[in-house]
Amino acid sequence: MKRLLLVLTTLCLCHCLYAQSSLTYRGGKFYGNDGRVLSDANMLNLVGRDVYYDTYVDARRQLRLGKTLAFTGIGVFSAGLAATIVGAYTGYDAIYYSGAAVSVVGGALIDAGIPIWVIGSSRLHWIESDYNKKHASVQVQLSLVVVNGGIGLSARF
């Protein structure tokens, strides 16, 4: 009986030691198991220097650049559209054509920003899935098996 308790205690401790944290990526931020937002220093410690400097920093930069370009493009496009409408109603061709040109620039900014945003976001999702795959919790399965001279306890990690 003492052996059985010792074995079960050891297996429980091993399971606790193998249990690792997981990352969650939502809304441009990484969260730990406790639901707190992880800082850049925490991310460096979790994913390691290679992934941090090769992927994480560049992906964050791409995400910010893509969002900035897309939202700036929306603003520029809206201003150009407003100028085009004003030019059309007032009959000033210069305002109309300059508004149309500004709208084209805004559309180009949106077209450039969205793919960069998506690529940066997908790279950050890759970091999440790669970390969780490498640090997945180990499943311990206990079962009773028949051995020579009796019954034994089998543990599978």
Secondary structure by P-SEA (a helix, b strand, c coil): caaaaaaaaaaaaaaaaabbbbbbbccccccccccccccaaaaaaaccaaaaaacaaaaaaaaaaaaaaaaaaaaaaaaaaaaaaaaaaaccaaaaaaaaaaaaaaaaaaaacaaaaaaaaaaaaaaaaaaaaaacbbbbbbbbbbcccbbbbbbcc
